[in-house]
Amino acid sequence: MEEKILTLHPEGKNGVNISREKYEHVKALLLELIEDAGKITFTEMTRIGRGVLEKEGFDGSPMWYMTTVKLDLEARGLIERVPKTSPHELKLSGS
């Protein structure tokens, strides 16, 4: 049986149960993209991430998984939105 993880939402909304393997894969990708860029727009992050995941033959909707994991990472305090940016930019927390 596949191990699942319940994601969190930064606004306290209900999370979703997703495959831990997919979660960890997308989490590593997003954190790497943000770390490499320093700051990155959500649009740019998903454009690059989608290309990587599709090239790998990712099973599922790359956009849905990236959005879900991004919200979870925000809720866990690993990444944060840069205030007053549009489109919103993301950075690692504390950087």
N, C-alpha and C positions, 0 to 999 in steps of 0.2 A: 504494500500500500504506500502511495506517495505521501511524503511528509508535507504538511501545510504550515503556513504562517498567517496569523491574523494581522493585517496591516492596520496602521493607525492613521488618523486624519488630523491635521493641525487645528482644525476648528471643532474637534471633538465629535465629529460625525462618525457614523459606523464605518469600520474598515471592512475589508473583504478577505476571505480566505483564499490564498493563492499558493501554488507550488513553491516550497522553500528553495528548490533548485533554481527555478526561474527567477525568484526574488533575489537570491544571492548573485546570480549572473547579471541581472539588470542593475542591481545596487552597485556592484563593482564597476560596471561600465559608466554609470552616471557619476560616481565619485571620481573616477579617473578623468572623465571629460571636464568636470568642474575644476579639479586640481590642476590639470594641464593648462586650462584657460585662465585660472585665477578668478575671473567672473565670466559668466556666459549667460546669454539670454535663453529662456526656455525654448524659444523657437529654434535657435541654433543647436542647442543641446539635443532636441528631439530629431532635428534633421540629420545630424551626424549619427546619433544613436540608432535611428531607424535604418540608416544605410548599413551600419555594422551588423545589426541584428538580422536584417534581411539577407545579407551576404552569408551569414552563418546558418541560414535556414531556420531561424527561430520559429518555434511552433506556438503561434498565438499572435495577437495584435500587438506589434511593437509599441504603438502609440499608447494603447490602453495600459500596458505594463509599465512603460516609462512614466506615465502620469501617476499611476497608482503608487509606484515605488518612490517617485519624487515627493509626493504628499507624505508618505510614510517617513521618509528621511527628514523632512521638515518637522514633522510631529515628534520625532525622536531627537531633534536638536543637532543632527549631523550636518545639515545644510540650512541656509536661510536665504530669504529673499532680500535683495538689496533695496532699501527703502527708496521710494520716489523714482523708480525706473519703469519705463514703458517702451517696449514690452518688458515684463519683469525679468530681472537678472538674478542669477543664483550664485552663491559662493559657499565655500565651506564655512561652518560656524567658527567664529573666533578669528577669522582671517581678515 
